[in-house]
Amino acid sequence: MKTINYIKVQLLFYLKILLFCLILFIAAFLFLKLPSIAQDPHYHRFADSRTLFQISNFFNTASNLFFMIIALGGFLLVLKKKGLFATIKEKSLALLFLMALFLTGMGSVYYHLNPNNLTLVFDRLAISLAFTLFFSFLITERILPLMGFVLSPLFLALGIFSVLYWHQTELLGRGDLKPYILVQSIPLLALPLFHFLFPSPERKDRFLFYALLGYILALICDLSDRPLFFLTQKSMSGHTIKHILSAFSSLFLVVYLVKKKKSAVHRRGDRAHS
């Protein structure tokens, strides 16, 4: 009887994995069928271009310090605190994500000091690495340790490719942001799937949804760069607010990492597969 129940649990678990992959694959396929998404020709013309302390685009540049401070703090906490992760694979991906988050701040600083398509490559590369690494971490944590860890190099390669593809098509005069947008969209779409298909026994999903909400608000502010700049009487632009909200979103991800308790996670025999 126990054997039959075990088989049923395992079958249900792998059916969930299949459903998870199928939903994301269909979403990616349909998205890639859309026409090319070109970058706004005026993308680099931010509403707030003020220079302070001899730093160009001061507020858009300085606001990236939040990313670096949060990433550094998270990195030190992950190194210091014991028992946060069930496997070394999880801890390794968590540390790599925090390194990528720090690089996100650095890349954005580099870009905003001299906004152009070439410096934007470094900005977007770091962002893509952060998204793919956290996605790999969640697969490792929630589904199978070996699955996320083995797939992480593939996801990283796809993230890098998406940025290089955009840059190459931009040079050819037919820029296409679709792969780059997809690299961000798939992990975001996966968050509710993780919640419903592979719920966390530690009930930390609220931090993921706080991060998701913050990031959506950040994108809205970015699209409202100039209106928000004038609405705040030229004190802060939508792009600067985007940086702050995105940084706070990343803070919720860091909280998710450091709040996690080591436990016998509900992976239904996955340790045997790791």
KAJO-V284962 format. One record per residue. N is the residue number from 1. SS is DSSP state (hx for helix, st for strand, lp for the rest). Layout:
n:N ss:SS
n:N ss:SS
This chain:
n:1 ss:lp
n:2 ss:hx
n:3 ss:hx
n:4 ss:hx
n:5 ss:hx
n:6 ss:hx
n:7 ss:hx
n:8 ss:hx
n:9 ss:hx
n:10 ss:hx
n:11 ss:hx
n:12 ss:hx
n:13 ss:hx
n:14 ss:hx
n:15 ss:hx
n:16 ss:hx
n:17 ss:hx
n:18 ss:hx
n:19 ss:hx
n:20 ss:hx
n:21 ss:hx
n:22 ss:hx
n:23 ss:hx
n:24 ss:hx
n:25 ss:hx
n:26 ss:hx
n:27 ss:hx
n:28 ss:hx
n:29 ss:hx
n:30 ss:hx
n:31 ss:hx
n:32 ss:hx
n:33 ss:lp
n:34 ss:lp
n:35 ss:lp
n:36 ss:lp
n:37 ss:lp
n:38 ss:lp
n:39 ss:lp
n:40 ss:lp
n:41 ss:lp
n:42 ss:lp
n:43 ss:lp
n:44 ss:lp
n:45 ss:lp
n:46 ss:lp
n:47 ss:lp
n:48 ss:lp
n:49 ss:lp
n:50 ss:lp
n:51 ss:lp
n:52 ss:st
n:53 ss:lp
n:54 ss:lp
n:55 ss:st
n:56 ss:lp
n:57 ss:lp
n:58 ss:hx
n:59 ss:hx
n:60 ss:hx
n:61 ss:hx
n:62 ss:hx
n:63 ss:lp
n:64 ss:lp
n:65 ss:hx
n:66 ss:hx
n:67 ss:hx
n:68 ss:hx
n:69 ss:hx
n:70 ss:hx
n:71 ss:hx
n:72 ss:hx
n:73 ss:hx
n:74 ss:hx
n:75 ss:hx
n:76 ss:hx
n:77 ss:hx
n:78 ss:hx
n:79 ss:hx
n:80 ss:hx
n:81 ss:lp
n:82 ss:lp
n:83 ss:lp
n:84 ss:lp
n:85 ss:lp
n:86 ss:lp
n:87 ss:lp
n:88 ss:hx
n:89 ss:hx
n:90 ss:hx
n:91 ss:hx
n:92 ss:hx
n:93 ss:hx
n:94 ss:hx
n:95 ss:hx
n:96 ss:hx
n:97 ss:hx
n:98 ss:hx
n:99 ss:hx
n:100 ss:hx
n:101 ss:hx
n:102 ss:hx
n:103 ss:hx
n:104 ss:hx
n:105 ss:hx
n:106 ss:hx
n:107 ss:hx
n:108 ss:hx
n:109 ss:hx
n:110 ss:hx
n:111 ss:hx
n:112 ss:hx
n:113 ss:hx
n:114 ss:lp
n:115 ss:lp
n:116 ss:lp
n:117 ss:hx
n:118 ss:hx
n:119 ss:hx
n:120 ss:hx
n:121 ss:hx
n:122 ss:hx
n:123 ss:hx
n:124 ss:hx
n:125 ss:hx
n:126 ss:hx
n:127 ss:hx
n:128 ss:hx
n:129 ss:hx
n:130 ss:hx
n:131 ss:hx
n:132 ss:hx
n:133 ss:hx
n:134 ss:hx
n:135 ss:hx
n:136 ss:hx
n:137 ss:hx
n:138 ss:hx
n:139 ss:hx
n:140 ss:hx
n:141 ss:hx
n:142 ss:hx
n:143 ss:lp
n:144 ss:lp
n:145 ss:hx
n:146 ss:hx
n:147 ss:hx
n:148 ss:hx
n:149 ss:hx
n:150 ss:hx
n:151 ss:hx
n:152 ss:hx
n:153 ss:hx
n:154 ss:hx
n:155 ss:hx
n:156 ss:hx
n:157 ss:hx
n:158 ss:hx
n:159 ss:hx
n:160 ss:hx
n:161 ss:hx
n:162 ss:hx
n:163 ss:hx
n:164 ss:hx
n:165 ss:hx
n:166 ss:hx
n:167 ss:hx
n:168 ss:hx
n:169 ss:hx
n:170 ss:hx
n:171 ss:hx
n:172 ss:lp
n:173 ss:lp
n:174 ss:lp
n:175 ss:lp
n:176 ss:lp
n:177 ss:lp
n:178 ss:hx
n:179 ss:hx
n:180 ss:hx
n:181 ss:hx
n:182 ss:hx
n:183 ss:hx
n:184 ss:hx
n:185 ss:hx
n:186 ss:hx
n:187 ss:hx
n:188 ss:hx
n:189 ss:hx
n:190 ss:hx
n:191 ss:hx
n:192 ss:hx
n:193 ss:hx
n:194 ss:hx
n:195 ss:hx
n:196 ss:hx
n:197 ss:hx
n:198 ss:lp
n:199 ss:lp
n:200 ss:lp
n:201 ss:lp
n:202 ss:lp
n:203 ss:lp
n:204 ss:lp
n:205 ss:hx
n:206 ss:hx
n:207 ss:hx
n:208 ss:hx
n:209 ss:hx
n:210 ss:hx
n:211 ss:hx
n:212 ss:hx
n:213 ss:hx
n:214 ss:hx
n:215 ss:hx
n:216 ss:hx
n:217 ss:hx
n:218 ss:hx
n:219 ss:hx
n:220 ss:hx
n:221 ss:hx
n:222 ss:hx
n:223 ss:hx
n:224 ss:lp
n:225 ss:hx
n:226 ss:hx
n:227 ss:hx
n:228 ss:hx
n:229 ss:hx
n:230 ss:hx
n:231 ss:hx
n:232 ss:lp
n:233 ss:lp
n:234 ss:lp
n:235 ss:lp
n:236 ss:lp
n:237 ss:lp
n:238 ss:hx
n:239 ss:hx
n:240 ss:hx
n:241 ss:hx
n:242 ss:hx
n:243 ss:hx
n:244 ss:hx
n:245 ss:hx
n:246 ss:hx
n:247 ss:hx
n:248 ss:hx
n:249 ss:hx
n:250 ss:hx
n:251 ss:hx
n:252 ss:hx
n:253 ss:hx
n:254 ss:hx
n:255 ss:hx
n:256 ss:hx
n:257 ss:hx
n:258 ss:hx
n:259 ss:hx
n:260 ss:lp
n:261 ss:lp
n:262 ss:lp
n:263 ss:lp
n:264 ss:lp
n:265 ss:lp
n:266 ss:lp
n:267 ss:lp
n:268 ss:lp
n:269 ss:lp
n:270 ss:hx
n:271 ss:hx
n:272 ss:hx
n:273 ss:hx
n:274 ss:lp
